[in-house]
Amino acid sequence: MTVPRVTAVTLLQGFYWCQSFELKPRCSTINHIVHNGGLYKRPFNEAFEETPMLVAVLTYVGYGVLTLFGYLRDFMRQWKIEKCQNATEREEQKSAFDVFQDFVPLYQDFENFYNRNLYMRIRDSWNRPICSVPGAKVDMMERVSHDYNWTFTYTGRVIKDIINMGSYNYLGFAQKTGACQEAAAKVLSQYGAGVCSTRQEMGNLDKHEELEKLVARFLGVESAMAYGMGFATNSMNIPALVGKGCLILSDELNHASLVLGARLSGATIRIFKHNNMQSLEKLLKDAIVHGQPRTRRPWKKILILVEGIYSMEGSIVRLPEVIALKKKYKSYLYLDEAHSIGALGPSGRGVVDYFGLNPEDVDVMMGTFTKSFGAAGGYIGGKKELIDYLRTYSHSAAYATSMSPPVVEQIITSVKCIMGEDGTTIGESF
């Protein structure tokens, strides 16, 4: 059976993009396909292709051989047979008075084992500086190494038209030409590159207000707040929402920013299996029945942390089922749409739009501007009371510098393009 032709950009497993293609059900499938503004509903039967046994065995053997040779080389470096150029703590000259007051080493030698012995062998393939916008092709600075990748020297030559396979520029808005570039350049000349203050002091611009109203309307929520860094949007806002006496139920494959935010909050954290609703419901039942450890008091709050699209797996959250459980057990839902907002759903409004759900069913809608919008920063959307609370108690709001005005204008222009409010039909082709 062949699924009918897709007319909107659809996100496949592994983030492969196209505008018009034929989908055939295989091991990894999309179960709700966007078609002419509607959704094809099918049972959510997500599966992933297993790694062939031969490939897995050879990979582990390869890592094992490299690890053994790494220990051998470390032994040779210890006895000065081989020179090591990695960062190590400098041995200061000690006096007779501080011989017995040595500091604990700041760097643990074993923690750098992978970098010294495995990563260093292929380091020339990574972290290459580019000198152009992150479009479909990029320009790259040429560099050479004369000491087996320990250090690099730049030749001054630029290698042009390198195919870009490592960008979040999903919809192509991060270009050097076009409406976004022109709008950002105009705002740069008017407002400058930075505000040099926080939103609560001198850093609140009319552009920030315009962006937040536009994002709220785009998401279909009452209010929204923008932040200068996507990672900090999670790590600094979760501690403002929950704390000691609260419970966080987190998907085992959640992003590091969600994990860090949960740990910083001081709340109790329990992990459920990836996209497994039985595992999530069991934790919710146990939380309601048993309450807090030792005291057996009810939890102050129960917050469920999930992502719209899990960045490393390409899997889509079972949002209808998560919302059903959230309502059943009177908990709160925090949805991270870093990879799905702007790129998923008939209108590009993310996983909520993808499943045709009500945005009000998600208590905290989080996303970033670094992917589909070709800019930087993040946002939180939800009830007006929630956003007003975060404006006061979020560390990202109180202590972080306001978003750069040209970046804000880039986001405004790209969002309007997706919504079809830019006076063109470009957004319809996504």
Stockholm file with secondary structure:
# STOCKHOLM 1.0

chainA/1-430         MTVPRVTAVTLLQGFYWCQSFELKPRCSTINHIVHNGGLYKRPFNEAFEETPMLVAVLTYVGYGVLTLFGYLRDFMRQWKIEKCQNATEREEQKSAFDVFQDFVPLYQDFENFYNRNLYMRIRDSWNRPICSVPGAKVDMMERVSHDYNWTFTYTGRVIKDIINMGSYNYLGFAQKTGACQEAAAKVLSQYGAGVCSTRQEMGNLDKHEELEKLVARFLGVESAMAYGMGFATNSMNIPALVGKGCLILSDELNHASLVLGARLSGATIRIFKHNNMQSLEKLLKDAIVHGQPRTRRPWKKILILVEGIYSMEGSIVRLPEVIALKKKYKSYLYLDEAHSIGALGPSGRGVVDYFGLNPEDVDVMMGTFTKSFGAAGGYIGGKKELIDYLRTYSHSAAYATSMSPPVVEQIITSVKCIMGEDGTTIGESF
#=GR chainA/1-430 SS CCBCCCCSCCCCTTCCCCSSCCBCCCSSCCSEEEETTEEEECCCCCCCCCCCHHHHHHHHHHHHHHHHHHHHHHHHHHTTSSCCCSCCCCCCCCCTTSTTCCCCCSSCGGGGHHHHHTGGGGGGGSCCCBCSCCSSEEEEEEEECSSTTSSCEEEEEEEEEEECCSCCCTTSCCCSSSHHHHHHHHHHHHHCSCCCSBTTTTCCCHHHHHHHHHHHHHHTSSEEEEESCHHHHHHHHHHHHCCTTCEEEEETTCCHHHHHHHHHHTCEEEEECTTCHHHHHHHHHHHHHHCSTTTCCCCSCEEEEEESBCTTTCCBCCHHHHHHHHHHTTCEEEEECTTTTTTSSTTSCCHHHHHTCCGGGCSEEEEESSSTTSSCCEEEEECHHHHHHHHHHCHHHHTSBCCCHHHHHHHHHHHHHHHTCSSSSGGGGC
#=GC SS_cons         CCBCCCCSCCCCTTCCCCSSCCBCCCSSCCSEEEETTEEEECCCCCCCCCCCHHHHHHHHHHHHHHHHHHHHHHHHHHTTSSCCCSCCCCCCCCCTTSTTCCCCCSSCGGGGHHHHHTGGGGGGGSCCCBCSCCSSEEEEEEEECSSTTSSCEEEEEEEEEEECCSCCCTTSCCCSSSHHHHHHHHHHHHHCSCCCSBTTTTCCCHHHHHHHHHHHHHHTSSEEEEESCHHHHHHHHHHHHCCTTCEEEEETTCCHHHHHHHHHHTCEEEEECTTCHHHHHHHHHHHHHHCSTTTCCCCSCEEEEEESBCTTTCCBCCHHHHHHHHHHTTCEEEEECTTTTTTSSTTSCCHHHHHTCCGGGCSEEEEESSSTTSSCCEEEEECHHHHHHHHHHCHHHHTSBCCCHHHHHHHHHHHHHHHTCSSSSGGGGC
//
